[in-house]
Amino acid sequence: WLTGVFDDLNRLNTLSYPQEIFEISGLQFQGEKYLVELDDSPPFRLDLPRPLVGLNTGAGARWPSRLWKFEHWAELIRRLRDRGLGVLLLGGPDEDEKNRRLAAGTGAAYLGTFPLKRFFHLVNEVDVMVTGVTMALHIGIGLEKRVVLMNAIFNRREFEMYGLGRIVEPDVDCLGCFKPVCEKDCINLITPEDILQAVLGELPEIPAQAGMTPKA
């Protein structure tokens, strides 16, 4: 638990969050997966190009240093669509205006905001999700989606990806600074091309019939 209190200890940590939780509880982590259940509401059944890439454009107000800038999202969308990939914008109320602007300017699909359980179903529609460190990351992992995670300020070893994707970080020597505001704006040193290549690298891993079946 000390890694959650002292930044210097956190930087030295080599355990993922689930491993730490199990250790604190006196248990041995054996790869236990997240449990994310879909309710029995109908799936969205989106008529969009496949593979479908979900872009979760927010990361919460607590850590502005996690937020990728608007121009990068717009350029990434253009590059994904140029490759024939479908693009679905994801987010909550804080991202609504931004996502509407992105959709209007790029042609990406955006359906609006939804209650949490319904948002699970929306995430379940995508084949690959691009996200920062935020709740959508854990939803995507729980639904066993391929995930491209953008990280700059946290210790990458703390993210348990379960073999479902990759972490993209800027090439700087101050990773894991835990700063809410970064004067170097390190997250934006990650380029749209970096993320495009990461997404393309995940496409061969998509199951032939992706997605979960809602629980009866």
N, C-alpha and C positions, 0 to 999 in steps of 0.2 A: 504493500500500500504506500510505501514511502515514495515510490516513483510518481505517484499522483500529487505529491506535496512539494518535492524538491526537483527543480528542472535539471540540475547537474546529474542527479541519479537517474532521471528519466532518459537523458541522452545516452547513458551507459546501458540502459535496459535492452535485453535481447529477447524478451518474452512478448508474445502477442497479448492483447487484452484478455481473450478467453483463457490463455495459459495462466496469466496473473490471477484471474478470478478463481480458477480451479485451485491454484496453489494457496491462495489466501484461505480457501475453504477446506484445505487439507486433502484435496483430491488430485488425481492425476488426469491431465487433459489428454484425451485420446482422439482428438479430431471431431468432437461432438459438434454437429451443425446447428445453425440457427433454426428455430422453428417459426416459420411464417405461414400462417394458414389463410387461404383465400376463403371468403364467405361465399354464399350461394347466389350472390348477385350476378347478372349475366356478364360475360366478357365483352370487351369493346369491339372485337372483330374489326379491326381497322383495315381499310382498303388503302394500304400504302405500300410502296416498293419494299422489297425484302432483299437482303437483310435490313432490319430496321434498327437504327441507332438512336437511343434515347440520350438527350443532352440535359442533364440536371444542372441548371445554370446558377443556382444559388448555393450558399453555404452558411446562412445565418448571419445575424448582425453582430454576434459576439466577437467574431474573428474576421474583420475585413481583409486581413492578409491572406485569407483562403480564396478570395473572390477573383476569378479570371475576368478580364475586362471585356466589355461588349464587343469591341472590334475583333477580338480573337474568336469569340463565339461566332460572329457573322462570317468571318473568313473560314473557320472550320466547317460551317454549314455548307458554304459554297464548294469547298473541296470534297466533302462527302457526297453532295448531290452530283457533282461532276463525275464521280465514280459510279453513279447509278444507285447509290444507297438511299434508303428512306431515312428521314430525320424527323424525330418527334421531340418537341421541347417539353421539359418537365420542370415543375417547381410549385411553390406555394404562393400565398398572397403577396409575399415580398418580391417575388419574381414576376408577377403577372404583367406589369407594365413592360418590363424588359422583354419578356417572352412575346408579347404582342408586337412589339417593335421588331424583334428578330423575325417573327413569322411574316410580318408585312414586307420586310425588306429582303427576305431571302427565299420565301416560298416554303420554308419548313412548316410542318404541321404543328398546331398548338390547339389543344382542346379546352384549356382553361384550368382552374383549380378544382380540387375535389377533397371530400373528407378522407381521412387516412385510409380506411379500409378500401375505399374505392380507388384511391391512389395506388394501392397494392396491385389491383387489377390492371391499371394503366402501365405500371412498370413491367408487369408480366407480359405485356404485348411486345416489348423490345427484345432484340437479340443481343445487343451490346449496349451497355450504358457507360457514358462518360460523366464523371462526377467529381466534385471535391470531397473533402472530409465532412460529411454531413449525414443526416438520417437516411437519405436515399441510398447511400453506399451500403448500409446494412440491410435495407430492404432488398436491394439488388442481389446481394450475397445470399440472403435468405431464400430468395426465389431462384437461386442458382443460375443467374444470368452472368454472361461474360462482362467483366467490369474493367474499365480503364480509370484508375484513380489518380487525380492530380494532387500532389502533396509538396509542401515546401517547409512548413513551420513545425511539423510533428516528426517524431521518431518513426520511420517507416517500419521498423521491426515490430511495432505494436499492432499493426494491421494484419489480422488473420484473413488471408484471401482465399483459403481453402482450394488453392489451385485454379481459381475461377477468373484470373485476370492478371493485370500487371499494374505497377505503380510507376508513374512518370514524375520525375523531379527535375528542377533546374540544376545546372552544373555550377554549384556554388559551395563554398566551404562553411557556410553558416546554417546548413539544414538543421532543423530541430530547434530553432531559436525560441519558439513558443510566443512570439510577439504578436499581439493583436493587430498592430500596425507595423508594417515593414518598410523602412526607409528605402531599401533596395528594390522593393516591389518584386520580390523573387518569383512569386507565382506566375507573373506575366513574362518571365524569361522562358517559360514553357511556350513553345510556338504552336500555332495551328498545325504545322507540318509534323511536329513531334506527336501530337495527338492523333492525327490522321494515320500515321504509320503504326501507332499502337493499336488503333481500331482495326486496321487492315490485318495486323498480326493476330488478332483475336478471331477473325472470321472463320478460319479453318476449324476452330474449336466449337463452333455452334452445332448443337445436335441437329440431326436431319429433321426432327419434329420437336422444335423448341417449345418451351412453355410448360406450366404446371396445370393439372386438372383441378378445378375448384373442388373443395371438400364437400362431400354430400352431407 
